[in-house]
Amino acid sequence: MASNSFDPRRLPAASVDAEAAGRVPVVPDHELVRRIGRGSYGEVWLARSVLGQWRAVKVVHRENFRDARPYEREFHGILHIEPLSRSHDGLVDILHVGRHEPEGYFYYVMELADDAAEGAATEKDFARRMTRYQPLTLARELKRRGRLPFEECVALGVGLSSALSHIHQHGLIHRDVKPSNILYVGGTPKLGDIGLVGEAGESASFVGTEGYIPPEGPGSAQADVFSLGKVLYEASTGQDRLEFPLLPTELGEEQTQRQLAELNEVFLKACAPEPRNRYQSAADLHADLSLLHRGQSVRRQRRVERRWRWAVLAGYGGAALLGLGAGVLWSPIQRPAATANASAPGGSAPLPKQAAVDLTKFCNVTLSSNWTGDFAENNLSSLPTGWRRFGPAHFDPRGLIQLGGGYLENRRLFYPDAVEGIAVNRKCRRLHFLHGTVWGVEHGRHAGSYVLHFADGRSEEIPLRYGDELRNWWWSPKASLEVVHGTVAWLGTNAATHDQERICLYAITWNNPHPETAVTSLDFVSTKSPSCPFLLAITVE
């Protein structure tokens, strides 16, 4: 053996503890030095080749599977991905695949990730450090740094979305995109744990990781995109993926806030609960991230797209009215007979067949948050919670969905322009909405809309006009309280109100013109006027 070849007998005792503790797998032309990872079906070893190159070797044991079929499927998956892994810079290279039939395992040799403690190293340096080596993953990087700067996060997303698009184009899916499966090799982030990759549509022996799995489950290219969206959310906010879509409240500089607002548009689309509202492919996600990488605005592009959709809808609606020849605009908003005594909202029994729409996963503000940035303790913590009467219906408010607009953006507070895909999935005669705005504008100005989607493909838009369907949540005796097509649903106070000032919420009831057809979902959309709409609860009847 050459003088620079690897000899485990020359290593410190701690480095060969795996061999002392039990069997060490045999991999031709490699010495397996130390176990550095373990999973459901196998283990990862630090190894050195006969040429002195440090590698990672994944060993998958037959005994970890109930029968031979999933074991063979994993092996053939590795054979499929092996040449593909070396054709994209965003994938960890697989250098060799083999099996050891007598001992019942297969293995594959991969390029080695950087050292978590000291980063990239030369072969000579690494021999000295190998006894404490741990692979540098995005999970370890986030634990150390908290969150990544905007430019680094965008570059991370550009590279990984391109890598996902590459394997998807070859009929493969990853199945477990998460920070601990993203490794740095020579400073470049790459998709690791390639052994999990399988063919799209196949039944897999692996089901992903909680919090990164979309509502419909894993096993599709879109599920990979959803997972990457959660990864980018964690990387840019420093928050756990289970906190999505909440954003940090203290971001420092104005530029940081604007940058996160841009990335937030990407998160919201990548991780939308309804698949039809998500990016349809990793290539689509890559296109938006590339836009940010070039210094352009995704939010501006979204506004253009949304205005175009509204223009198309308006044109369709105008044509329908011309066809009727009536010359009358009809709004199905129901005007309640009288304003409720909103300061005591616990009154009568629930109306028949009323049910709350679950908004929990969409809420981006808690009732106790000072989300408008005005005064200390300026919040809705005094709002009664639980299933109770507010104005025309019972509601179950648990938090807010706040949309963006001029007033909040002027205060460097950035919220999404729209929240899409709120699931309803039922037939109903009426929908009731509990909502309000932050800041007031002139009467009749559009603040936003609810866009309802039906099972037969139809859509209906409910406009939200200031003074007609809702008003500013902060009321003083000098301001008007009434709304034309709704009711004052609740009046209260908080620590920031003085004298006769009140905080107030509004409710509207919308009579469904298509009660025979299920409402599948709805979108909550802002027009980006100075008045910024928010939604607390929806009840169907």
VOGU-3710 file (C-alpha; in Angstrom, 3 decimals, decimal comma):
1> masnsfdprr> 0,000/0,000/0,000  1,275/3,481/-0,821  2,648/5,581/2,012  -0,309/8,028/1,856  -2,902/5,238/1,995  -5,311/5,013/4,882  -4,453/2,724/7,799  -7,043/2,663/10,617  -4,454/1,236/12,981  -2,744/4,654/12,964
11> lpaasvdaea> -5,934/6,465/14,044  -6,741/7,399/17,654  -8,821/4,795/19,483  -11,911/7,043/19,502  -12,011/6,973/15,712  -12,456/3,223/15,472  -15,056/2,825/18,215  -17,646/1,644/15,677  -15,461/-1,300/14,716  -14,831/-2,123/18,371
21> agrvpvvpdh> -18,551/-1,971/19,150  -19,690/-4,324/16,388  -19,547/-5,192/12,738  -18,234/-2,732/10,194  -19,693/-3,128/6,694  -17,314/-4,106/3,937  -17,136/-1,669/1,019  -14,510/-2,446/-1,636  -11,616/0,018/-1,885  -12,811/1,946/1,171
31> elvrrigrgs> -12,110/1,842/4,892  -15,197/2,732/6,952  -13,845/4,747/9,850  -16,744/6,024/11,922  -20,511/6,042/11,847  -21,701/9,655/11,446  -25,429/9,191/10,886  -28,268/6,742/11,278  -31,741/6,558/9,727  -34,755/4,259/9,457
41> ygevwlarsv> -33,218/1,929/6,879  -29,497/2,424/7,114  -26,504/4,307/8,393  -23,943/6,751/7,040  -20,231/6,184/7,555  -17,201/8,388/7,226  -14,824/6,537/4,907  -11,535/6,930/3,087  -10,733/5,446/-0,289  -7,529/3,628/-1,215
51> lgqwravkvv> -6,506/6,865/-2,961  -6,829/8,772/0,302  -10,077/10,592/-0,546  -12,610/11,149/2,226  -16,152/10,035/1,383  -19,553/9,403/2,940  -20,929/5,871/2,520  -24,608/5,048/3,034  -25,272/1,408/3,968  -28,862/0,121/3,701
61> hrenfrdarp> -29,615/-3,219/5,398  -32,179/-5,726/4,150  -33,110/-6,594/7,751  -34,619/-3,122/8,207  -37,402/-3,900/5,688  -40,388/-6,185/6,207  -39,854/-7,915/2,877  -37,618/-7,795/-0,167  -39,819/-5,588/-2,364  -39,223/-2,178/-0,714
71> yerefhgilh> -35,543/-3,056/-0,230  -35,151/-3,790/-3,939  -37,142/-0,683/-4,822  -34,731/1,480/-2,823  -31,760/-0,183/-4,508  -33,119/0,324/-8,020  -33,954/3,922/-7,113  -30,293/4,507/-6,280  -29,256/2,975/-9,595  -31,611/5,418/-11,315
81> ieplsrshdg> -30,428/8,535/-9,494  -26,691/7,678/-9,496  -25,816/9,088/-12,965  -28,344/11,924/-12,583  -26,814/13,095/-9,294  -23,614/14,138/-11,046  -25,412/16,165/-13,730  -26,504/19,061/-11,469  -24,532/21,181/-8,998  -27,452/21,184/-6,544
91> lvdilhvgrh> -27,367/17,411/-5,943  -24,898/15,484/-3,785  -22,785/13,333/-6,114  -23,184/9,553/-5,897  -19,871/8,078/-7,010  -20,406/4,322/-6,747  -23,173/1,811/-5,941  -22,739/-1,807/-4,860  -24,214/-4,692/-2,854  -22,965/-7,270/-0,392
101> epegyfyyvm> -25,334/-10,205/-0,770  -23,877/-12,484/1,960  -24,356/-9,789/4,636  -27,620/-8,479/3,159  -26,965/-4,835/2,424  -26,309/-2,431/-0,420  -24,239/0,739/-0,252  -23,439/3,861/-2,183  -20,435/6,147/-1,960  -21,001/9,925/-1,989
111> eladdaaega> -18,933/13,074/-1,950  -18,395/14,268/1,615  -20,068/17,366/3,023  -18,067/20,152/4,655  -17,170/19,836/8,333  -19,810/21,512/10,517  -17,129/22,744/12,893  -14,582/24,132/10,470  -16,065/24,202/6,946  -14,273/22,904/3,868
121> atekdfarrm> -10,895/21,251/4,428  -7,994/19,829/2,460  -7,411/16,086/2,526  -4,348/16,639/4,722  -6,215/18,798/7,256  -9,126/16,411/7,337  -7,050/13,453/8,524  -6,307/15,449/11,656  -9,943/16,480/12,220  -11,843/13,342/11,256
131> tryqpltlar> -12,380/12,060/14,809  -14,897/14,844/15,464  -16,265/15,387/11,943  -19,997/16,098/11,516  -21,533/17,027/8,133  -22,479/20,675/7,681  -26,213/20,835/6,961  -28,610/23,741/6,621  -30,183/22,633/9,921  -26,854/23,062/11,724
141> elkrrgrlpf> -26,231/26,365/9,949  -29,625/27,751/11,038  -29,080/26,566/14,597  -25,792/28,473/14,655  -26,856/31,639/12,788  -30,594/31,868/13,463  -31,553/32,896/9,949  -29,860/33,634/6,635  -29,533/37,076/5,002  -31,901/37,803/2,122
151> eecvalgvgl> -29,317/37,394/-0,650  -28,071/34,085/0,753  -31,597/32,759/1,229  -32,581/33,673/-2,333  -29,420/32,048/-3,713  -30,196/28,936/-1,649  -33,702/28,791/-3,117  -32,507/29,387/-6,672  -30,054/26,484/-6,486  -32,338/24,006/-4,735
161> ssalshihqh> -35,415/24,774/-6,861  -33,269/24,211/-9,946  -32,076/20,872/-8,518  -35,655/19,793/-7,780  -36,771/20,821/-11,256  -33,921/18,741/-12,679  -34,946/15,514/-10,940  -38,658/16,166/-11,568  -37,984/16,477/-15,305  -36,506/12,968/-15,146
171> glihrdvkps> -39,630/11,548/-13,476  -38,193/11,488/-9,944  -39,221/13,104/-6,643  -37,186/13,668/-3,484  -39,853/12,924/-0,809  -38,075/14,527/2,172  -36,787/18,041/1,500  -35,837/19,570/4,874  -32,884/21,495/6,376  -31,116/18,393/7,711
181> nilyvggtpk> -31,142/16,905/4,187  -29,465/19,947/2,631  -25,685/19,618/2,847  -22,908/22,072/2,071  -20,180/20,709/-0,196  -17,346/23,135/-0,872  -19,649/25,875/0,411  -22,450/25,012/-2,047  -25,821/23,849/-0,621  -26,969/20,570/-2,175
191> lgdiglvgea> -29,944/18,246/-1,835  -28,772/15,252/0,153  -30,206/11,926/1,295  -30,580/11,116/-2,369  -31,467/7,565/-1,374  -34,960/8,813/-0,611  -35,520/9,841/-4,219  -38,097/7,732/-6,029  -40,201/7,706/-9,153  -43,196/10,012/-9,205
201> gesasfvgte> -46,415/8,193/-8,381  -44,781/5,112/-6,869  -45,687/3,851/-3,417  -42,776/4,771/-1,191  -41,471/3,258/2,008  -40,733/6,770/3,293  -43,416/9,342/4,061  -41,600/12,602/4,778  -41,268/14,766/7,885  -44,045/16,525/9,817
211> gyippegpgs> -44,369/20,192/8,991  -42,822/19,828/5,549  -45,619/17,623/4,172  -48,524/19,328/2,344  -52,127/18,628/3,438  -52,693/16,125/0,603  -49,619/14,122/1,658  -46,153/13,451/0,213  -45,145/11,659/-2,959  -45,507/14,274/-5,704
221> aqadvfslgk> -43,402/16,951/-7,375  -45,713/19,609/-5,912  -45,143/18,157/-2,441  -41,393/18,679/-2,941  -42,069/22,322/-3,861  -44,222/22,742/-0,721  -41,389/21,305/1,396  -38,820/23,639/-0,146  -41,133/26,578/0,565  -41,149/25,621/4,260
231> vlyeastgqd> -37,349/25,294/4,211  -36,991/28,810/2,773  -39,480/30,123/5,356  -37,303/28,727/8,160  -34,082/29,946/6,553  -35,259/33,535/6,069  -37,294/34,037/9,276  -35,410/31,851/11,759  -38,771/30,423/12,852  -39,916/26,803/12,954
241> rlefpllpte> -41,901/25,576/9,929  -44,860/24,862/12,250  -45,158/28,630/12,887  -45,879/29,287/9,193  -47,240/31,730/8,008  -46,389/33,986/10,994  -43,560/36,451/10,376  -41,078/37,871/12,909  -42,330/41,067/14,533  -38,891/42,674/14,969
251> lgeeqtqrql> -36,888/42,824/11,744  -34,782/45,941/12,186  -33,915/47,885/9,060  -36,472/48,959/6,471  -34,586/47,112/3,736  -34,780/43,844/5,710  -38,535/44,260/6,115  -39,054/44,874/2,402  -36,879/41,927/1,473  -38,782/39,572/3,757
261> aelnevflka> -42,051/40,890/2,326  -40,817/39,847/-1,126  -39,850/36,370/0,077  -43,148/36,090/1,935  -44,976/36,246/-1,403  -42,965/33,199/-2,459  -43,641/31,279/0,799  -47,373/31,923/0,640  -47,643/30,576/-2,879  -45,264/27,643/-2,391
271> capeprnryq> -47,047/26,535/0,797  -50,669/27,382/-0,026  -52,988/24,747/1,509  -54,807/24,169/-1,790  -52,584/22,559/-4,481  -54,223/24,589/-7,259  -53,026/27,812/-5,600  -49,396/26,692/-5,359  -46,567/26,809/-7,833  -47,390/24,065/-10,293
281> saadlhadls> -43,737/23,067/-10,650  -40,287/23,628/-9,185  -39,492/25,525/-12,389  -42,240/28,057/-11,555  -40,796/28,528/-8,069  -37,333/28,880/-9,588  -38,617/31,622/-11,922  -39,888/33,777/-9,026  -36,730/33,259/-6,974  -34,624/34,148/-10,013
291> llhrgqsvrr> -36,649/37,355/-10,312  -35,624/38,266/-6,747  -32,049/37,208/-7,486  -31,977/39,784/-10,301  -33,186/42,508/-7,932  -36,764/42,618/-9,256  -40,041/42,452/-7,314  -42,322/39,418/-7,040  -44,909/41,509/-5,200  -45,135/43,960/-8,096
301> qrrverrwrw> -45,574/41,091/-10,526  -48,334/39,610/-8,354  -50,203/42,927/-8,354  -50,040/43,124/-12,141  -51,327/39,549/-12,469  -54,110/40,187/-9,957  -55,261/43,391/-11,665  -55,364/41,543/-14,957  -57,568/38,833/-13,433  -59,868/41,471/-11,966
311> avlagyggaa> -60,072/43,206/-15,344  -61,072/39,925/-16,983  -63,685/39,245/-14,283  -65,035/42,780/-14,612  -65,319/42,371/-18,367  -67,179/39,091/-17,939  -69,550/40,606/-15,377  -70,228/43,643/-17,563  -71,089/41,416/-20,499  -73,524/39,471/-18,341
321> llglgagvlw> -75,301/42,650/-17,236  -75,541/43,898/-20,806  -77,076/40,570/-21,785  -79,748/41,019/-19,124  -80,446/44,541/-20,337  -81,598/45,460/-16,859  -79,194/48,261/-16,083  -79,412/47,348/-12,381  -76,526/46,294/-10,155  -77,612/43,621/-7,664
331> spiqrpaata> -75,586/42,847/-4,549  -76,415/39,714/-2,550  -75,093/41,300/0,663  -77,895/41,126/3,207  -78,542/44,226/5,306  -79,448/43,190/8,887  -82,643/44,651/10,281  -80,843/46,410/13,126  -77,380/46,903/14,550  -76,552/44,276/17,144
341> nasapggsap> -75,880/45,134/20,745  -72,305/44,182/20,107  -70,882/44,993/23,513  -72,657/41,901/24,874  -72,059/39,305/22,156  -72,994/36,151/23,992  -76,776/36,256/23,521  -79,019/33,968/21,538  -78,641/30,330/20,555  -76,822/29,465/17,296
351> lpkqaavdlt> -78,770/29,748/14,103  -79,552/26,381/12,475  -76,773/24,537/10,632  -74,141/27,198/11,146  -70,518/26,074/11,089  -67,180/27,850/11,337  -64,635/27,778/8,509  -61,238/26,860/9,939  -58,876/29,801/9,387  -56,202/28,684/11,865
361> kfcnvtlssn> -53,518/27,789/9,326  -53,990/31,105/7,489  -53,868/33,471/10,490  -50,759/35,661/10,547  -51,640/37,751/13,627  -52,661/36,677/17,125  -55,397/38,501/19,026  -52,812/39,681/21,571  -50,388/41,092/18,970  -49,771/44,816/18,500
371> wtgdfaennl> -49,845/44,133/14,767  -50,469/47,700/13,540  -47,396/49,171/15,254  -49,345/52,095/16,734  -49,452/51,974/20,539  -48,376/49,508/23,183  -51,089/46,927/23,913  -53,162/48,082/20,948  -54,648/44,671/20,171  -57,795/42,546/20,218
381> sslptgwrrf> -57,048/40,552/23,374  -60,305/41,858/24,897  -62,363/40,231/22,134  -64,479/37,363/23,516  -63,427/34,055/21,975  -65,149/30,745/21,399  -68,310/30,018/19,421  -70,573/32,992/20,177  -72,874/35,545/18,601  -71,389/38,602/16,894
391> gpahfdprgl> -74,019/40,590/15,011  -75,913/38,448/12,454  -74,274/35,086/13,198  -72,137/33,013/15,512  -68,380/33,145/14,924  -65,293/31,493/16,395  -62,458/34,085/16,161  -58,998/32,700/16,969  -56,679/35,130/15,194  -56,485/37,486/12,218
401> iqlgggylen> -55,611/37,267/8,576  -54,149/40,707/7,913  -53,580/41,813/4,324  -51,218/44,498/3,124  -52,013/48,072/2,170  -50,654/51,582/2,055  -51,014/52,520/5,720  -49,177/49,488/7,077  -46,480/49,601/4,414  -45,815/53,252/5,242
411> rrlfypdave> -45,147/52,040/8,790  -42,755/49,392/7,406  -45,201/46,596/8,232  -45,602/44,152/5,371  -48,431/41,661/5,015  -49,485/39,546/2,009  -51,536/41,050/-0,798  -53,812/38,001/-0,787  -54,468/34,739/1,035  -55,765/32,138/-1,374
421> giavnrkcrr> -57,265/28,686/-1,050  -59,244/28,972/2,211  -61,102/25,652/2,171  -64,912/25,629/2,524  -65,984/22,424/0,697  -69,716/22,548/1,379  -73,038/23,735/0,031  -74,510/26,714/1,850  -77,233/29,330/1,621  -75,256/32,097/3,296
431> lhflhgtvwg> -71,757/33,039/4,358  -71,077/35,397/7,243  -67,807/37,327/7,595  -66,343/39,027/10,691  -63,769/41,611/9,617  -62,513/45,198/9,597  -59,778/47,459/8,257  -56,691/49,173/9,605  -57,050/52,868/8,682  -59,907/54,697/7,051
441> vehgrhagsy> -60,413/56,084/3,548  -63,193/57,843/1,666  -66,613/56,148/1,572  -67,000/53,621/-1,217  -63,310/53,021/-1,898  -62,441/49,365/-2,462  -60,289/47,833/0,269  -60,400/44,274/-1,053  -62,691/41,371/-1,858  -63,612/37,780/-1,143
451> vlhfadgrse> -63,483/35,592/-4,255  -65,491/32,377/-3,906  -64,786/29,315/-6,039  -67,513/26,752/-6,746  -67,272/23,056/-7,563  -68,573/23,669/-11,101  -65,772/26,133/-11,884  -67,745/29,333/-11,346  -66,461/32,202/-9,211  -68,233/35,006/-7,348
461> eiplrygdel> -66,596/38,154/-5,996  -67,790/39,934/-2,856  -66,428/43,507/-2,880  -65,229/45,064/0,370  -65,822/48,806/0,154  -65,014/51,204/2,940  -68,240/52,378/4,593  -70,344/49,771/2,786  -69,095/46,409/4,097  -66,491/47,442/6,695
471> rnwwwspkas> -64,703/50,317/8,404  -61,610/51,121/10,453  -61,360/48,986/13,593  -60,398/52,085/15,619  -63,422/54,338/16,235  -63,782/57,767/17,837  -66,997/59,773/18,362  -66,066/62,081/15,462  -66,143/59,175/12,980  -69,091/57,333/11,478
481> levvhgtvaw> -69,800/53,887/12,919  -72,456/52,484/10,581  -71,871/50,464/7,401  -74,391/50,266/4,556  -74,361/46,521/3,855  -73,350/45,143/7,247  -73,553/45,631/10,962  -71,372/46,628/13,877  -70,687/43,196/15,333  -68,625/44,152/18,379
491> lgtnaathdq> -67,532/47,256/20,284  -64,804/47,060/22,892  -61,795/48,730/24,437  -58,156/47,945/25,055  -55,269/49,495/27,000  -54,654/52,007/24,193  -58,194/53,446/23,973  -59,113/56,616/25,883  -62,337/58,383/26,867  -65,035/57,442/24,335
501> ericlyaitw> -62,717/55,727/21,836  -63,608/52,151/20,913  -62,268/49,280/18,885  -64,892/47,719/16,663  -65,498/44,855/14,255  -67,998/44,505/11,443  -69,978/41,610/10,014  -71,666/41,029/6,664  -73,953/38,280/5,409  -73,734/37,166/1,774
511> nnphpetavt> -76,668/35,313/0,228  -75,291/32,606/-2,035  -76,882/32,693/-5,531  -75,766/29,082/-6,139  -76,814/27,147/-2,996  -77,105/23,922/-4,990  -73,357/23,925/-5,760  -70,618/23,432/-3,184  -68,284/26,315/-2,420  -64,859/24,683/-2,590
521> sldfvstksp> -62,675/27,571/-1,419  -62,329/31,318/-1,243  -59,576/33,903/-1,586  -59,155/37,013/0,565  -57,617/39,779/-1,572  -56,400/43,318/-0,878  -56,541/46,144/-3,423  -53,483/47,709/-1,723  -55,368/50,903/-0,888  -54,332/52,815/2,262
531> scpfllaitv> -57,092/50,940/4,107  -55,790/47,444/4,962  -58,492/44,753/5,382  -58,335/41,964/7,949  -60,505/38,887/8,509  -61,206/37,176/11,841  -63,822/34,524/11,127  -66,155/33,001/8,523  -69,357/31,105/9,253  -71,353/29,117/6,691
541> e> -75,066/28,487/6,988
//
